[in-house]
Amino acid sequence: MTDSRAQDPAKALPAPSATQGAGAAPPSPARHALPPAHLEHLVERARGYVEAASSANTRRAYAADWKHFTGWCRRQGLDVLPPDPQTVGLYITACASGTVSGDKKPNAVTTIERRLSALSWHYAQQGQPLDRKDRHIATVMAGVRNKHSSPARQKEAILPEDLIAMLETLDRGTLRGLRDRAMLLLGFAGGLRRSEIVGLDVGRDQTDDGRGWIEILDKGLIVTLRGKTGWREVEIGRGSAETTCPVAAIETWLRLGRIAHGPLFRRVTGRGKLLASDRLNDQEVARVVKRAALAAGIRGDLSEGERAQKFAGHSLRAGLASSAEVEERYVQKHLGHASADMTRRYQRRRDRFRVNLTKAAGL
């Protein structure tokens, strides 16, 4: 039977019993002994720090990957514990071959790499690290990458003219329409990830699960974000027109939604007219982008199914990077990228062949 703590990384500390798989050996009692009662408050705080070390999306993905792996081991009659590089190598092979029960097709290389990271994380939490450099794992992964890797499929960038058309499809007479309008404009102008958009609070230190906040000033607003490498600030200036100004859209949403504290973006119910108190799920950002892009007829040269695959939350971030006509270093800072190379991956319509080395070489 699988210990529930193995399914929830936030409960990984402490671990009185390791996750059990088919035929798994019992863990060492000394390693996983319960702490004294007077240290329980530290245990709870440690759990909080474990949870804060990764995003909710990462924790959900890791829990699902661990369940995927332990289920495969159980069906094959293999032990989950202790970590066995040969078992992991076989699991990777099964994932790449599409032979894992429940999978509709072979896993992508990026999916397999994430699953491997999840296994490493779970084993480390149990005090039994998995050696990813072991030849059984490293050699199989090298072969999987050589045989199955392909260039990343980037989402279509939402350009300014696209965004304006998308805004016209939203109902300004409902809270949902006002919220979606504010989300699209803020996400585009800030070059924000969908998790960053929904993680914002109205002010500083207002919720336990907030990952940033906004501050509205005369000339624009400041978005303070907690990212993977620490805190950063994003300046979003006011637009040239009221209808496309992200700051004005936020102000309207706050005023008509009567929001003064807590999550900035929330669920809307009752046919778009009732505001809930809980934070919006980040997947809703992707749905809003996709829905508005389809309604606006963007990329009408494609079928509806193809168009639906083209747009997601990252389309806003890519759109800003592709359309902002400023020096690249400003875009890089705005997006929070450590390198210019990463910023260029987001720029879908850069001027290509500005430097022609063929002619420069004399050909």
C-alpha positions as CSV (number, residue, x, y, z in Angstrom):
1,M,0.0,0.0,0.0
2,T,1.3,3.5,-0.9
3,D,1.8,5.9,2.0
4,S,-0.2,9.1,1.3
5,R,2.9,11.2,2.1
6,A,4.6,9.9,-1.0
7,Q,1.7,11.3,-3.1
8,D,2.0,14.8,-1.5
9,P,5.5,16.3,-1.4
10,A,4.3,18.9,1.1
11,K,4.0,16.0,3.6
12,A,7.4,14.5,2.9
13,L,8.9,15.8,6.2
14,P,9.0,13.9,8.4
15,A,8.5,10.5,6.9
16,P,7.8,7.9,9.6
17,S,7.4,5.2,6.9
18,A,8.8,5.2,3.4
19,T,6.5,4.8,0.4
20,Q,5.8,1.1,-0.1
21,G,5.7,-0.5,-3.5
22,A,5.2,-4.1,-4.6
23,G,7.4,-6.1,-2.3
24,A,9.2,-3.0,-1.0
25,A,11.6,-3.6,1.9
26,P,10.6,-1.9,5.1
27,P,12.6,1.3,5.9
28,S,15.0,1.6,8.7
29,P,13.2,2.6,12.0
30,A,16.1,4.7,13.1
31,R,16.2,6.8,10.0
32,H,12.5,7.5,10.0
33,A,11.8,7.7,13.8
34,L,9.1,10.1,14.8
35,P,10.5,13.4,16.4
36,P,9.7,14.2,20.0
37,A,6.4,15.9,20.7
38,H,8.0,19.2,21.6
39,L,9.4,19.5,18.1
40,E,6.1,19.1,16.4
41,H,5.9,22.9,15.7
42,L,9.2,22.6,13.8
43,V,7.9,19.6,11.9
44,E,4.9,21.6,10.7
45,R,7.1,24.6,9.7
46,A,9.5,22.2,7.8
47,R,6.5,20.9,5.9
48,G,5.6,24.4,5.0
49,Y,9.1,25.1,3.7
50,V,9.1,21.9,1.7
51,E,5.9,23.0,0.0
52,A,7.3,26.5,-0.6
53,A,10.3,25.0,-2.3
54,S,8.3,24.2,-5.5
55,S,5.2,25.5,-7.2
56,A,1.8,23.8,-6.8
57,N,2.0,22.7,-10.5
58,T,5.3,21.0,-9.9
59,R,4.1,19.2,-6.8
60,R,1.0,18.0,-8.6
61,A,3.1,16.7,-11.5
62,Y,5.6,15.0,-9.2
63,A,2.9,13.3,-7.3
64,A,1.3,12.0,-10.5
65,D,4.7,10.9,-11.9
66,W,5.4,8.9,-8.7
67,K,2.0,7.3,-8.9
68,H,2.7,6.4,-12.5
69,F,6.1,4.8,-11.6
70,T,4.9,2.9,-8.6
71,G,1.9,1.6,-10.5
72,W,4.1,0.4,-13.3
73,C,6.4,-1.3,-10.8
74,R,3.5,-3.0,-9.1
75,R,2.2,-4.4,-12.4
76,Q,5.7,-5.7,-13.3
77,G,6.3,-7.3,-9.9
78,L,9.3,-5.0,-9.2
79,D,10.3,-3.4,-6.0
80,V,10.0,0.4,-5.6
81,L,12.5,0.4,-2.7
82,P,15.4,0.6,-2.5
83,P,16.0,2.7,-5.6
84,D,17.3,0.4,-8.4
85,P,18.9,2.1,-11.5
86,Q,18.1,-1.0,-13.6
87,T,14.4,-0.7,-12.7
88,V,14.4,3.0,-13.5
89,G,16.1,2.3,-16.8
90,L,13.4,-0.2,-17.7
91,Y,10.7,2.2,-16.7
92,I,12.2,4.9,-18.9
93,T,12.3,2.5,-21.7
94,A,8.6,1.6,-21.2
95,C,7.7,5.3,-21.1
96,A,9.6,6.0,-24.4
97,S,8.1,2.9,-26.0
98,G,4.5,3.7,-25.1
99,T,4.0,0.4,-23.3
100,V,3.0,1.7,-19.9
101,S,-0.6,0.8,-19.1
102,G,-2.9,3.9,-19.3
103,D,-0.6,5.9,-21.6
104,K,-2.2,6.5,-25.0
105,K,1.1,7.1,-26.8
106,P,4.9,7.1,-26.0
107,N,5.9,9.8,-23.6
108,A,7.8,12.9,-25.0
109,V,11.4,13.3,-24.0
110,T,10.5,16.3,-21.8
111,T,7.9,14.2,-20.0
112,I,10.3,11.4,-19.3
113,E,12.9,13.9,-18.0
114,R,10.3,15.3,-15.7
115,R,9.3,11.8,-14.5
116,L,12.9,11.1,-13.7
117,S,13.2,14.4,-11.7
118,A,10.1,13.3,-9.8
119,L,11.6,10.0,-8.9
120,S,14.8,11.6,-7.8
121,W,12.8,14.0,-5.6
122,H,10.7,11.3,-3.9
123,Y,13.7,9.0,-3.3
124,A,15.7,11.9,-1.8
125,Q,12.8,12.7,0.6
126,Q,13.0,9.1,1.8
127,G,16.7,9.4,2.5
128,Q,17.6,6.9,-0.3
129,P,18.9,9.0,-3.2
130,L,18.7,7.8,-6.8
131,D,21.9,8.1,-8.8
132,R,20.8,9.6,-12.1
133,K,24.4,9.3,-13.4
134,D,24.3,5.5,-13.1
135,R,25.1,4.0,-16.5
136,H,21.8,2.1,-16.6
137,I,19.9,5.4,-16.4
138,A,22.3,7.7,-18.2
139,T,22.8,5.5,-21.2
140,V,19.1,4.8,-21.7
141,M,18.3,8.5,-21.4
142,A,21.0,9.4,-23.9
143,G,19.5,6.9,-26.3
144,V,16.0,8.2,-25.8
145,R,17.1,11.8,-26.4
146,N,19.0,10.8,-29.6
147,K,16.1,8.8,-31.0
148,H,13.0,10.7,-29.9
149,S,14.0,14.3,-29.1
150,S,12.7,17.1,-31.4
151,P,12.6,20.9,-31.4
152,A,10.2,22.3,-28.9
153,R,6.7,23.2,-30.3
154,Q,6.3,26.8,-29.4
155,K,2.9,28.3,-28.8
156,E,1.7,31.0,-31.2
157,A,2.5,34.5,-30.1
158,I,-0.4,36.8,-29.4
159,L,0.6,40.1,-31.2
160,P,-0.9,43.5,-30.3
161,E,-3.4,43.4,-33.2
162,D,-4.5,39.9,-32.1
163,L,-4.9,41.0,-28.5
164,I,-7.1,44.0,-29.5
165,A,-9.3,41.6,-31.5
166,M,-9.5,39.2,-28.6
167,L,-10.6,42.0,-26.2
168,E,-13.5,42.8,-28.5
169,T,-14.9,39.3,-27.9
170,L,-15.2,39.8,-24.2
171,D,-18.4,41.0,-22.5
172,R,-17.8,44.2,-20.7
173,G,-21.1,43.9,-18.9
174,T,-20.1,41.0,-16.7
175,L,-17.5,40.5,-14.0
176,R,-16.0,37.6,-15.9
177,G,-15.5,39.8,-19.0
178,L,-13.9,42.5,-16.9
179,R,-11.6,40.0,-15.2
180,D,-10.6,38.3,-18.4
181,R,-9.9,41.6,-20.0
182,A,-7.6,42.6,-17.1
183,M,-5.9,39.2,-17.1
184,L,-5.1,39.4,-20.8
185,L,-3.8,42.9,-20.8
186,L,-1.7,42.4,-17.6
187,G,-0.3,39.1,-18.8
188,F,0.7,40.6,-22.1
189,A,2.1,43.9,-20.9
190,G,3.9,42.2,-18.0
191,G,5.1,39.3,-20.1
192,L,3.9,37.1,-17.2
193,R,3.5,33.4,-16.9
194,R,0.0,32.1,-16.1
195,S,1.1,31.0,-12.6
196,E,2.5,34.5,-12.0
197,I,-0.8,36.1,-13.2
198,V,-3.1,34.2,-10.8
199,G,-0.5,34.2,-8.0
200,L,-0.8,38.0,-7.5
201,D,-2.5,39.6,-4.5
202,V,-3.9,43.1,-4.3
203,G,-1.3,44.1,-1.8
204,R,1.8,42.8,0.0
205,D,1.6,39.8,2.4
206,Q,-2.2,39.4,2.2
207,T,-2.4,35.6,1.6
208,D,-0.3,32.6,2.5
209,D,-0.4,31.2,-1.1
210,G,0.3,34.5,-2.9
211,R,3.4,34.7,-5.1
212,G,3.4,38.5,-5.5
213,W,1.4,41.7,-5.5
214,I,0.7,44.9,-7.4
215,E,1.1,48.6,-6.6
216,I,-0.8,51.1,-8.7
217,L,1.0,54.4,-9.2
218,D,0.2,57.5,-11.3
219,K,2.3,56.4,-14.3
220,G,1.6,52.7,-14.1
221,L,1.8,49.8,-11.8
222,I,4.6,47.7,-10.2
223,V,4.2,44.0,-10.1
224,T,6.4,42.3,-7.5
225,L,6.9,38.6,-8.2
226,R,8.5,35.7,-6.4
227,G,10.1,33.5,-9.0
228,K,12.5,30.5,-9.1
229,T,15.5,32.6,-8.5
230,G,14.1,35.1,-6.1
231,W,12.1,38.3,-6.2
232,R,11.8,40.6,-9.1
233,E,9.9,43.7,-10.1
234,V,8.1,44.3,-13.4
235,E,7.1,47.9,-14.4
236,I,3.9,48.2,-16.5
237,G,3.3,51.6,-17.8
238,R,-0.1,53.1,-18.7
239,G,-1.2,52.6,-22.3
240,S,-1.9,55.2,-24.9
241,A,-5.6,54.4,-25.0
242,E,-8.1,53.7,-22.2
243,T,-9.5,50.6,-24.0
244,T,-6.1,48.9,-24.2
245,C,-4.5,50.2,-21.0
246,P,-3.6,47.3,-18.6
247,V,-3.5,49.6,-15.6
248,A,-7.0,51.0,-16.4
249,A,-8.3,47.5,-16.9
250,I,-7.0,46.4,-13.4
251,E,-8.4,49.6,-11.8
252,T,-11.9,48.8,-13.4
253,W,-11.8,45.2,-12.3
254,L,-10.9,46.1,-8.7
255,R,-13.5,48.9,-8.5
256,L,-16.5,47.0,-10.0
257,G,-15.5,43.7,-8.4
258,R,-15.1,45.5,-5.0
259,I,-11.8,43.8,-4.4
260,A,-9.6,45.5,-1.8
261,H,-7.8,42.5,-0.2
262,G,-6.6,39.1,-1.1
263,P,-6.2,37.4,-4.5
264,L,-6.3,39.7,-7.5
265,F,-8.0,37.3,-9.9
266,R,-10.8,35.1,-8.6
267,R,-13.4,32.7,-9.8
268,V,-16.6,34.2,-11.2
269,T,-19.8,32.3,-11.0
270,G,-23.5,32.9,-11.7
271,R,-23.2,33.5,-15.4
272,G,-20.3,35.8,-14.9
273,K,-21.8,38.0,-12.3
274,L,-21.0,36.6,-8.9
275,L,-17.4,36.9,-7.5
276,A,-16.0,34.1,-5.4
277,S,-13.3,34.6,-2.8
278,D,-10.9,31.9,-3.8
279,R,-7.9,32.3,-6.2
280,L,-8.3,31.5,-9.9
281,N,-6.6,28.3,-11.1
282,D,-3.7,29.1,-13.5
283,Q,-5.2,26.7,-16.1
284,E,-8.0,29.2,-16.5
285,V,-5.6,31.7,-18.0
286,A,-4.8,29.3,-20.8
287,R,-8.5,28.6,-21.4
288,V,-9.2,32.4,-21.6
289,V,-6.4,32.9,-24.1
290,K,-7.5,30.0,-26.2
291,R,-11.2,30.9,-26.1
292,A,-10.7,34.5,-27.0
293,A,-8.2,33.7,-29.8
294,L,-10.7,31.3,-31.3
295,A,-13.6,33.8,-31.0
296,A,-11.5,36.5,-32.6
297,G,-10.7,34.2,-35.6
298,I,-6.9,34.4,-35.1
299,R,-5.1,32.1,-37.5
300,G,-8.2,31.5,-39.5
301,D,-6.1,29.7,-42.1
302,L,-6.0,26.7,-39.8
303,S,-8.7,24.3,-38.8
304,E,-10.4,24.8,-35.4
305,G,-8.6,21.8,-33.9
306,E,-5.2,23.1,-35.1
307,R,-5.9,26.6,-33.9
308,A,-6.9,25.3,-30.4
309,Q,-3.4,23.7,-30.1
310,K,-1.6,26.9,-31.1
311,F,-2.6,29.2,-28.2
312,A,-2.1,29.0,-24.4
313,G,-1.0,31.2,-21.5
314,H,2.6,31.5,-22.9
315,S,1.2,33.1,-26.0
316,L,0.9,36.4,-24.1
317,R,4.5,36.3,-22.9
318,A,5.7,35.4,-26.4
319,G,3.6,38.2,-27.8
320,L,5.2,40.9,-25.8
321,A,8.7,39.6,-26.5
322,S,8.0,39.5,-30.2
323,S,6.4,42.9,-30.6
324,A,8.2,45.2,-28.1
325,E,10.3,47.4,-30.3
326,V,13.0,48.2,-27.7
327,E,16.6,47.0,-27.1
328,E,16.7,43.3,-26.3
329,R,18.2,43.8,-22.9
330,Y,15.1,45.6,-21.7
331,V,12.9,42.8,-22.9
332,Q,15.2,40.3,-21.2
333,K,15.0,42.2,-17.9
334,H,11.2,42.5,-18.2
335,L,10.8,38.8,-18.7
336,G,13.2,37.9,-15.9
337,H,15.5,35.9,-18.2
338,A,19.1,35.1,-17.1
339,S,20.3,35.1,-20.7
340,A,19.5,36.8,-24.0
341,D,19.4,33.4,-25.7
342,M,16.3,32.5,-23.6
343,T,14.7,35.8,-24.5
344,R,15.2,35.1,-28.2
345,R,13.3,31.9,-27.9
346,Y,10.2,34.0,-27.2
347,Q,10.7,36.3,-30.1
348,R,8.6,34.7,-32.8
349,R,9.0,37.4,-35.5
350,R,12.5,38.7,-35.1
351,D,14.1,40.1,-38.2
352,R,16.0,37.1,-39.6
353,F,19.1,37.2,-41.7
354,R,20.0,40.7,-40.6
355,V,23.6,39.3,-40.4
356,N,24.4,37.4,-43.5
357,L,27.6,35.5,-42.9
358,T,27.5,33.9,-46.4
359,K,27.9,37.3,-48.1
360,A,30.3,38.5,-45.4
361,A,32.5,35.5,-46.2
362,G,32.6,36.6,-49.8
363,L,30.1,34.2,-51.4
